[in-house]
Amino acid sequence: MRTRQGGRWRRGLWVLVALGLGCATGPPLTPAVGTTTVAGTPAAAVGTSDGVRVIADADAWRAIPRDIGVAIPMRVRIENQSEHPLLIRYDDFKLDVAGGMELTAVRPLDVKGRAWVYAPDAYPGAYAGGSGFYMNGPPLYHSGFYVAPGYHRYYPGMSPWSGAWGWDAWGWSAPSWPVELPTRDMLVQAIPEGVLKSGGVVDGFIYFPVLPEHAQQVDFTYRMVDAVTGEPVGTVAIAFAARE
């Protein structure tokens, strides 16, 4: 992977593979001191400019996979109360890292790699006393089959094996499996490129490359461009602090 100081990351060069990572330990970005936040949602920061209100939250992703690994999913809500129809283009969303690095939003289909899905994340009801999960399509055929200890919570329709097993059921860890990126959730929850008319609102996820290790202060910016004239009409900037 290459970077260019003072420039932006080239999409074709930052393709990574997410190794067996667990759930993230916290949001990669939190609102900087003095930044306006949303009541009841401390990770969601607010910025306004020229009649446009933007809310950005790097701790809102709850879909599959929970830890994307190779990208930062940022939930962005744009409320356009200006008189301009605004272009929504990935090139106009950036993370400006203090020190000169600029990370440009990545098209969802360009987020490539592999991440791990853990059963409690994919099917949270199974750990919360829910009914577990059922496969799409025909049910799994079985006759004289008993599911191994620990798996019964995910296959409530199957009888658990009550005899000896080769490992300690109390030390059992949830099953996991690799998925290729982008996942369906990543695509359907992403903000597509388009035009936001005056009075309009759009709310969804935008993906950014992961931050460099040295990042401390990061500004999320949205450069507003009139969709009719092509002229810039302002910039919304929101200050964040990178997780140490």
Buried (B, 14 or more C-beta within 10 A) or exposed (E): EEBEEEEBBEBEEBBBEBEEBEEBEEBBBBBBEEBEBBEEEEBBBBBBBBBBBBBBBBBBBEBBBBBBBBBBBBBBBBBBEBEBBBBBBBEBBBBBBEEEBBBBBBBBEBBBBBBBBBBBBBBEEBBEEEEBBEEEEEEEEEEEEBBBBBBBBBBBEBEBBEEEEEEEEEEEEBEBEEBEBBBEBBEEBBBEEEBBEEEBEBEBBBBBBBBEEEBBEBBBBBBBBBBEEEEEBBBBBBBBBBBE
